[in-house]
Amino acid sequence: MRSFSTKALSAVLFIAASVKSSNTQVLSFVARSSFPTPKSSNRLTTVHPAAVAVTSETEPRPLPKIIQGGMGVRISSWQLAREVSKRDGLGVVSGTAMDVIFVRTLQDGDKGGHFRRALASFPNQVMVEKALDKYFIPDGKPADKPYRSLPLWTLEPSRQTEEAAILGNYCEVWLAKHNDDGTPTGGIVGLNLLTKVALPTIHSLYGAMLAGVDYVIMGAGIPSKIPGILDALAQGKDCTLPIEVSGATADEESHALNFSPKTFWKGSGSPHLAEEPLNRPAFLPIVSSTTLAQSLLKRSNGTGPTRGIDGFVIELHTAGGHNAPPRGWHFEAKDTEEPAYGEKDMVDVKSFAKVAKGLPFWFAGSYGKREKLREVLEGGGNGVQAGTLFALAQESGMDHTIKQNILTELVTNHELHVYTDPAASPTGFPFKVLEFEGNSVSTLSDPEVYDSRPRVCNLGYLRAPYLKPNGEVGYRCPAEPVADYVAKGGDADATVGRKCLCNALCADAGFPQVRFFTNPDTGNKDIYVEPGLITTGDDINECKSLIKQNEDGTWGYSASDAVDYLLSGLEINDGVTKNIERVGV
Ligand SMILES: Cc1cc2nc3c(=O)[nH]c(=O)nc-3n(C[C@H](O)[C@H](O)[C@H](O)COP(=O)(O)O)c2cc1C
């Protein structure tokens, strides 16, 4: 019998159970206060009828001081983004894996009817009906049955997958921008995507733009081709995202994911929708160095003096999620040492202000603290992007039981430890892992849970395209079964310690896949429920001061409490919060 360890089994059972489940002092701020007047002549102010509440460049609004970071998968939920945006922050939803979250939400019965409320406003109801017919299960699927899957992303994605990504991102942004009664909140909302998860990018952007997304924020790679794609999509034009194919030489045909709004809408029987112009969201790349910021300003494919870039998020290596590797770092397969960061990996606010070309910027990575907000504003920046602080807020999409476990650990004075894992992420970037060994929640950070997980690659967002000997493009991921990876020409050493982030992060959000597999020891068909793997920033212990006990005995704080906490750093001596409204340009 394949023996699951007690911990692994308890992870399985636990997740199975949770399935359904102003002042006297004057501060001098020199940073830009709102976006500059349009740089790109092709920016459109006319909006799609579906995009009810969008920012208009003719009426600049003050820039947010607080960005609630995009956290995938679905930790930055629409509920979280909506609360932050209602407090004049930039509420960001994560678009990563939204196609899968969309079809799984429908299969869980769409509790509260939120997605169906958003779908009712989608401009093509044929597409909506199709999705509901296929995936919606009124009472939700049984907890011990697998979710129905979607075809994996390739350079030529299936129509089903394309539509799920567009509808999923549409719903998430629409819900973040609307009150429960369907009226616009008037808040600003961003979409976060990971550059490394390249194949779903255009469809995710398009779905979000149909819902009137105000900002797009992307890191984990070099998003130099995004500004041009945003320009094209806003005008209903065809666009292309070049895709790197390992093993393809420069003289071979280049590879790309192409998307044509015209062809797409024709396929849904409403070609006129491609003619409707959309609001072009502001684009903020996430960078970890001044050099990368300068390079993006020179090489991005957008129009205007800053090539379609509207500002920056500077994220340092203490941030949750993926981190940029240290300067000069070369990961050796089987390496388990935490990457060593040094002075060269730090960026300070004043020096970044010099290279920002007057564009606004926000600092991230242990900047979710009140004194840090003040520090950035005083240094000439526009504010902070905070992740961990919001990931633990009650509105985040983190699975309730996992969140309560973390909060309980924090209030019972246990110091939590975050490890910068050099090998976990198939992307090759260091990835922050909250060590949860020995707690009531078992995650893949526990070696026993990791070792007993039957490897599988059934979501495939982190698969890298490679050229097969016959000239076709194949896809492989170092976290897939080792034999499969090696058969595809991959190096066995590269599989060591890799974790299936796709499945683990879906589990963290309360959507774990249930799998049947034949137990090699007994020959029986067993059920396996994917465990999670929690990522947070290094400073997780600092969230403790916000945690209160609720009437029902649970622990927590709201997104609004987190905003209050950050803004309290702007209170000076007399305790009155200075309203630091910077005047629009
Ligand atoms: C749970 C979690 C998931 C994250 N996922 C993403 C992501 O999908 N994309 C991204 O650009 N950043 C991601 N981040 C980084 C945050 O957006 C933010 O920049 C970072 O958390 C800021 O540092 P802090 O955690 O110290 O506040 C994630 C962070 C956390 C805590």
PDBQT file of the ligand as one rigid body, heavy atoms in Angstrom, charges set to zero:
ROOT
HETATM    1  C1  LIG A 601       0.214  35.162  -0.848  1.00  0.00    +0.000 C 
HETATM    2  C2  LIG A 601       0.979  36.018  -1.795  1.00  0.00    +0.000 A 
HETATM    3  C3  LIG A 601       0.871  35.777  -3.153  1.00  0.00    +0.000 A 
HETATM    4  C4  LIG A 601       1.505  36.626  -4.066  1.00  0.00    +0.000 A 
HETATM    5  N1  LIG A 601       1.311  36.437  -5.397  1.00  0.00    +0.000 NA
HETATM    6  C5  LIG A 601       1.758  37.359  -6.280  1.00  0.00    +0.000 A 
HETATM    7  C6  LIG A 601       1.392  37.284  -7.656  1.00  0.00    +0.000 A 
HETATM    8  O1  LIG A 601       0.649  36.402  -8.076  1.00  0.00    +0.000 OA
HETATM    9  N2  LIG A 601       1.875  38.228  -8.482  1.00  0.00    +0.000 N 
HETATM   10  C7  LIG A 601       2.692  39.256  -8.054  1.00  0.00    +0.000 A 
HETATM   11  O2  LIG A 601       3.091  40.104  -8.854  1.00  0.00    +0.000 OA
HETATM   12  N3  LIG A 601       3.053  39.346  -6.756  1.00  0.00    +0.000 NA
HETATM   13  C8  LIG A 601       2.569  38.444  -5.860  1.00  0.00    +0.000 A 
HETATM   14  N4  LIG A 601       2.849  38.580  -4.528  1.00  0.00    +0.000 N 
HETATM   15  C9  LIG A 601       3.602  39.781  -4.091  1.00  0.00    +0.000 C 
HETATM   16  C10 LIG A 601       2.626  40.911  -3.646  1.00  0.00    +0.000 C 
HETATM   17  O3  LIG A 601       1.866  41.376  -4.721  1.00  0.00    +0.000 OA
HETATM   18  C11 LIG A 601       3.372  42.099  -3.022  1.00  0.00    +0.000 C 
HETATM   19  O4  LIG A 601       4.161  42.772  -3.955  1.00  0.00    +0.000 OA
HETATM   20  C12 LIG A 601       4.275  41.666  -1.899  1.00  0.00    +0.000 C 
HETATM   21  O5  LIG A 601       3.585  40.788  -1.081  1.00  0.00    +0.000 OA
HETATM   22  C13 LIG A 601       4.720  42.882  -1.093  1.00  0.00    +0.000 C 
HETATM   23  O6  LIG A 601       5.532  42.492  -0.007  1.00  0.00    +0.000 OA
HETATM   24  P1  LIG A 601       4.960  42.150   1.443  1.00  0.00    +0.000 P 
HETATM   25  O7  LIG A 601       4.446  40.775   1.350  1.00  0.00    +0.000 OA
HETATM   26  O8  LIG A 601       6.144  42.269   2.332  1.00  0.00    +0.000 OA
HETATM   27  O9  LIG A 601       3.882  43.156   1.748  1.00  0.00    +0.000 OA
HETATM   28  C14 LIG A 601       2.285  37.711  -3.589  1.00  0.00    +0.000 A 
HETATM   29  C15 LIG A 601       2.433  37.911  -2.210  1.00  0.00    +0.000 A 
HETATM   30  C16 LIG A 601       1.786  37.089  -1.320  1.00  0.00    +0.000 A 
HETATM   31  C17 LIG A 601       1.931  37.341   0.153  1.00  0.00    +0.000 C 
ENDROOT
TORSDOF 0
